[in-house]
Amino acid sequence: MGLDRPRIRALCFDVDGTISDTDDHLVAQLAAAIDKVPHVSGRRAERLARQTVMALETPVHGAYALLDQLGLDAPIARLRARTRHVKRQQQDPGHTRNPEAADEVPHDMVPGVQEMLRKLGEHYPMCTITTGGAPRVERFLEHYGVRDLFTAVVGAQTTRRMKPHPEPLLFAAKAMGVAPGECLMIGDTTVDIRTGKAAGAQTVGVLCGFGTEAELRRHGADLILRTTSDLLAVLLPEEDVLKKTASPG
């Protein structure tokens, strides 16, 4: 298992759990709730919360895929958007805020990813591919000053089909002007790996999100990395050498 580096001409990144620390945000919220249960607190609550979040990853993405196959993803997305709009109106009857941005706090970026994206963006065209809404990802990337590094943000409504169908990656490849087989799909779940494989792309699984090493390997990831920022040393090893050389001591 390994990457054919010369074949890689463009990069496709998943968002949640890959460049955004979404899993830690969910774990923290769940741990806070579990912490209130008698005799379950502190590290035990956090450990249980993380196990729960990771266990839910596969069925949740499976549900998204099923909705997509049934052609129900668009109606569900519209219903969710309408529900959020009504909720915001109820919370803000004076409509003094932008309803699209109300109460939205960007997640943290996975450590090292911001610098990695800037360096990789000098050498590769890049896109994000998510099963979530593109506007949310746009705001996230703009918040961290990296939106201009991406050719396109591919979201749930960008293409007719969602991950793990290859259509989102095919769309991204066309936007970047490369063949799908010249793309590298980077993600933290089996859905990302399956998407890349279905499109004929190479794949990298990262362990900083929702997936486990065993399942990522089982679905054929060409490479497994501890965290997303480790990709820099793989694709631009000369950058890693320069960084180590510049480090004191």
Helices and strands as residue ranges (DSSP letters): G 5-7, E 10-13, H 22-34, H 42-70, H 73-91, H 113-120, E 126-129, H 134-143, G 147-149, E 150-154, H 167-176, G 180-182, E 183-187, H 190-199, E 202-206, H 213-218, E 223-225, G 228-230, H 231-235, H 237-246
